[in-house]
Amino acid sequence: MKRIGVVGIVLKGDRETVMEMQSVLSDFSDIIAGRMGVPRKDANAIALIVEGSQERISALTGRLGKFPSLSVKSALTSFEVAD
């Protein structure tokens, strides 16, 4: 079963970090249903709406969490949707 949730990212990094983060997001594009970004001078905020297995969503947040200049938090609903 797939779960629906939100992944919040705050990015405080250089262009290289942004490009690496984009690569990770591309790797997980199959579970990203929507994306909203708010550019800021000191830090950028990104909200992802995700729909996928808990394991796949955790893999995404785990990969993003390895970047020292990213702060990542996720919230999954108990709502499940069929594959």
C-alpha positions in Angstrom: 0.0 0.0 0.0 1.1 3.5 -0.7 1.0 6.3 1.9 0.5 10.0 1.3 2.7 12.5 3.1 4.8 15.7 3.0 8.6 16.1 3.0 9.9 19.5 4.0 13.4 20.6 3.0 15.3 23.7 4.0 18.4 24.2 1.9 21.3 26.4 2.9 23.9 25.5 0.4 25.8 26.4 -2.8 24.9 25.6 -6.4 26.7 22.2 -6.3 24.5 21.1 -3.4 21.4 22.2 -5.3 22.4 20.1 -8.3 23.1 17.0 -6.2 19.7 17.5 -4.4 18.0 17.8 -7.8 19.7 14.5 -8.8 18.3 12.7 -5.8 14.8 14.2 -6.4 15.0 12.9 -10.0 15.8 9.5 -8.7 12.6 9.5 -6.6 10.4 11.3 -9.1 8.1 8.3 -9.2 6.8 9.1 -5.6 6.8 12.9 -5.9 3.3 14.0 -6.7 3.9 17.8 -6.2 6.6 20.3 -5.3 6.6 23.9 -4.1 9.6 26.0 -3.5 10.0 29.3 -1.7 13.3 31.0 -2.5 14.9 33.1 0.3 18.1 35.0 0.5 19.6 32.9 3.3 17.8 29.6 2.8 15.4 28.0 0.4 12.3 26.0 1.5 10.9 23.2 -0.5 7.7 21.2 0.2 7.2 17.8 -1.5 3.9 16.0 -1.6 4.8 12.3 -1.8 2.8 9.1 -2.5 4.6 5.8 -2.1 5.6 3.0 0.2 6.9 3.9 3.6 10.2 2.3 2.7 10.6 4.3 -0.5 9.7 7.6 1.2 12.2 6.8 4.0 14.8 6.1 1.4 14.3 9.5 -0.1 14.5 11.3 3.2 17.6 9.2 4.1 19.4 10.2 1.0 18.5 13.9 1.5 19.5 13.8 5.1 23.1 12.9 4.1 23.6 16.5 2.8 25.0 18.6 5.7 23.4 21.8 4.3 19.9 20.3 4.1 17.4 20.0 6.9 14.7 17.4 6.1 11.5 16.4 8.0 8.7 14.2 6.8 5.2 13.6 7.9 3.2 10.6 6.6 -0.5 10.3 7.0 -2.2 7.1 8.0 -4.2 7.4 4.8 -3.3 4.5 2.4 -4.1 4.3 -1.3 -4.0 1.3 -3.5 -1.1 0.7 -5.9 
